[in-house]
Amino acid sequence: MKTEIENIIYNWTDEIPHILIRVINAITLSDSKEELRSAINKIAEETELDKFFAYGYGAHHFWLKHRKLSNGEPKQYRLLKVEF
């Protein structure tokens, strides 16, 4: 899997770096889309991933965006993309 960091990381709160490190570790340790999806689901259950980040899956990729703290809407640009 190929990972690209596409934008800057906003460190608005102390939780963001810890969550992002878990996501990056999950990406690094996953061998397939299914493993990554399972790891991301686990991170979402154990952290506030959904509060600070928006994410999703395409046919051949995973994407992650910051959320605006003011209203929870996803930022316009992706933070990272992982190609399967």
Backbone as CSV, one residue per row, in Angstrom:
resi,resn,N_x,N_y,N_z,CA_x,CA_y,CA_z,C_x,C_y,C_z
1,MET,0.842,-1.173,0.000,0.000,0.000,0.000,0.887,1.236,0.000
2,LYS,0.455,2.221,-0.733,1.192,3.477,-0.853,0.443,4.569,-0.099
3,THR,1.155,5.288,0.768,0.551,6.359,1.557,1.159,7.688,1.160
4,GLU,0.286,8.682,0.987,0.736,10.037,0.667,0.146,11.002,1.680
5,ILE,1.007,11.799,2.315,0.559,12.902,3.145,0.333,14.070,2.190
6,GLU,-0.889,14.584,2.134,-1.247,15.581,1.128,-1.415,16.989,1.683
7,ASN,-1.448,17.130,3.002,-1.694,18.441,3.580,-1.042,18.510,4.951
8,ILE,-1.075,19.696,5.560,-0.441,19.867,6.868,-1.308,19.265,7.966
9,ILE,-0.656,18.896,9.053,-1.336,18.339,10.212,-1.618,19.483,11.178
10,TYR,-2.890,19.654,11.512,-3.285,20.682,12.471,-3.293,20.066,13.872
11,ASN,-2.535,20.636,14.762,-2.442,20.129,16.122,-3.303,21.008,17.034
12,TRP,-4.619,20.990,16.809,-5.532,21.835,17.554,-5.709,21.379,18.998
13,THR,-5.603,20.093,19.247,-5.756,19.554,20.595,-4.711,18.475,20.829
14,ASP,-4.499,18.140,22.090,-3.494,17.134,22.444,-3.837,15.742,21.921
15,GLU,-5.107,15.469,21.666,-5.507,14.133,21.223,-5.150,13.862,19.761
16,ILE,-5.083,14.893,18.946,-4.882,14.714,17.508,-3.591,13.963,17.179
17,PRO,-2.425,14.338,17.733,-1.212,13.584,17.378,-1.291,12.108,17.773
18,HIS,-1.882,11.818,18.924,-1.979,10.428,19.378,-2.880,9.601,18.465
19,ILE,-4.006,10.185,18.061,-4.914,9.477,17.158,-4.250,9.285,15.799
20,LEU,-3.613,10.323,15.299,-2.974,10.242,13.986,-1.847,9.211,13.974
21,ILE,-1.096,9.116,15.041,-0.040,8.095,15.119,-0.653,6.701,15.078
22,ARG,-1.762,6.500,15.755,-2.432,5.194,15.698,-2.901,4.878,14.280
23,VAL,-3.432,5.877,13.592,-3.888,5.669,12.209,-2.701,5.319,11.315
24,ILE,-1.615,6.051,11.437,-0.432,5.782,10.611,0.141,4.404,10.920
25,ASN,0.170,4.024,12.186,0.631,2.684,12.548,-0.283,1.620,11.952
26,ALA,-1.583,1.857,11.988,-2.529,0.896,11.401,-2.292,0.747,9.910
27,ILE,-2.054,1.864,9.234,-1.765,1.824,7.800,-0.508,1.006,7.535
28,THR,0.516,1.266,8.319,1.800,0.587,8.138,1.699,-0.913,8.387
29,LEU,0.902,-1.303,9.366,0.809,-2.717,9.744,-0.229,-3.506,8.952
30,SER,-1.079,-2.831,8.203,-2.139,-3.520,7.442,-1.609,-4.006,6.098
31,ASP,-2.014,-5.217,5.755,-1.614,-5.811,4.482,-2.724,-5.767,3.433
32,SER,-3.924,-5.361,3.841,-5.044,-5.340,2.902,-6.055,-4.269,3.318
33,LYS,-6.979,-4.001,2.419,-8.049,-3.043,2.694,-8.882,-3.502,3.892
34,GLU,-9.144,-4.796,3.978,-9.954,-5.332,5.064,-9.266,-5.173,6.414
35,GLU,-7.967,-5.428,6.468,-7.219,-5.245,7.710,-7.215,-3.780,8.126
36,LEU,-7.038,-2.889,7.165,-7.034,-1.463,7.475,-8.408,-1.031,7.971
37,ARG,-9.452,-1.459,7.318,-10.816,-1.104,7.731,-11.078,-1.576,9.169
38,SER,-10.667,-2.776,9.488,-10.840,-3.307,10.838,-10.048,-2.484,11.862
39,ALA,-8.821,-2.127,11.522,-7.984,-1.337,12.426,-8.558,0.059,12.638
40,ILE,-9.049,0.680,11.581,-9.645,2.018,11.688,-10.916,1.954,12.535
41,ASN,-11.721,0.924,12.363,-12.921,0.764,13.184,-12.575,0.646,14.660
42,LYS,-11.522,-0.095,14.956,-11.079,-0.249,16.350,-10.594,1.089,16.918
43,ILE,-9.832,1.833,16.129,-9.360,3.155,16.567,-10.552,4.070,16.821
44,ALA,-11.552,4.024,15.959,-12.748,4.863,16.114,-13.500,4.528,17.400
45,GLU,-13.513,3.255,17.769,-14.174,2.836,19.008,-13.415,3.289,20.248
46,GLU,-12.091,3.309,20.181,-11.254,3.561,21.352,-10.832,5.017,21.521
47,THR,-11.034,5.847,20.488,-10.589,7.239,20.535,-11.701,8.148,20.006
48,GLU,-11.402,9.416,19.906,-12.338,10.380,19.327,-11.993,10.644,17.855
49,LEU,-11.643,9.599,17.138,-11.296,9.710,15.723,-12.378,10.457,14.948
50,ASP,-13.627,10.083,15.156,-14.725,10.694,14.397,-14.943,12.163,14.740
51,LYS,-14.531,12.575,15.923,-14.677,13.978,16.321,-13.677,14.877,15.593
52,PHE,-12.454,14.386,15.401,-11.379,15.207,14.845,-11.082,14.943,13.375
53,PHE,-11.527,13.800,12.857,-11.204,13.423,11.484,-12.434,12.879,10.764
54,ALA,-12.497,13.134,9.471,-13.452,12.480,8.577,-12.636,11.515,7.729
55,TYR,-13.201,10.373,7.390,-12.463,9.385,6.603,-13.435,8.552,5.792
56,GLY,-12.889,7.882,4.805,-13.725,7.033,3.977,-12.882,6.169,3.059
57,TYR,-13.569,5.361,2.276,-12.917,4.400,1.401,-13.450,4.547,-0.010
58,GLY,-12.548,4.504,-0.970,-12.916,4.397,-2.364,-12.655,2.963,-2.795
59,ALA,-12.827,2.683,-4.051,-12.593,1.328,-4.551,-11.153,0.881,-4.333
60,HIS,-10.213,1.831,-4.407,-8.804,1.470,-4.313,-8.016,2.359,-3.360
61,HIS,-8.732,3.053,-2.455,-8.005,3.929,-1.550,-8.785,4.224,-0.261
62,PHE,-8.051,4.689,0.743,-8.584,5.199,2.006,-8.152,6.654,2.093
63,TRP,-9.019,7.530,2.592,-8.657,8.931,2.738,-9.002,9.411,4.149
64,LEU,-8.290,10.441,4.573,-8.483,11.013,5.904,-8.397,12.530,5.798
65,LYS,-9.350,13.226,6.426,-9.369,14.686,6.459,-9.529,15.144,7.901
66,HIS,-8.997,16.323,8.207,-9.291,16.962,9.484,-10.736,17.427,9.488
67,ARG,-11.323,17.505,10.656,-12.620,18.156,10.821,-12.382,19.540,11.424
68,LYS,-13.218,20.496,11.052,-13.169,21.819,11.668,-13.712,21.700,13.086
69,LEU,-13.005,22.246,14.047,-13.463,22.167,15.425,-14.707,23.023,15.656
70,SER,-14.880,24.057,14.861,-16.002,24.968,15.061,-17.355,24.313,14.778
71,ASN,-17.423,23.485,13.730,-18.718,22.911,13.358,-18.668,21.421,12.996
72,GLY,-17.505,20.808,13.063,-17.388,19.378,12.774,-17.376,19.013,11.304
73,GLU,-17.485,20.001,10.433,-17.455,19.730,8.990,-16.037,19.359,8.555
74,PRO,-15.904,18.443,7.592,-14.557,18.101,7.099,-13.903,19.282,6.397
75,LYS,-12.601,19.403,6.568,-11.841,20.416,5.831,-11.908,20.052,4.343
76,GLN,-11.606,21.010,3.503,-11.744,20.815,2.058,-10.738,19.790,1.513
77,TYR,-9.517,19.831,2.003,-8.458,19.002,1.431,-8.143,17.801,2.312
78,ARG,-7.768,16.704,1.656,-7.395,15.488,2.398,-6.092,15.714,3.137
79,LEU,-5.978,15.063,4.284,-4.741,15.031,5.031,-3.837,13.937,4.470
80,LEU,-4.422,12.790,4.219,-3.632,11.690,3.645,-4.508,10.787,2.811
81,LYS,-3.843,10.008,1.957,-4.501,9.033,1.088,-3.653,7.767,1.079
82,VAL,-4.306,6.627,1.151,-3.635,5.342,1.074,-4.195,4.590,-0.119
83,GLU,-3.348,4.193,-1.043,-3.772,3.412,-2.203,-3.547,1.931,-1.929
84,PHE,-4.564,1.112,-2.255,-4.460,-0.339,-2.038,-3.861,-1.011,-3.236
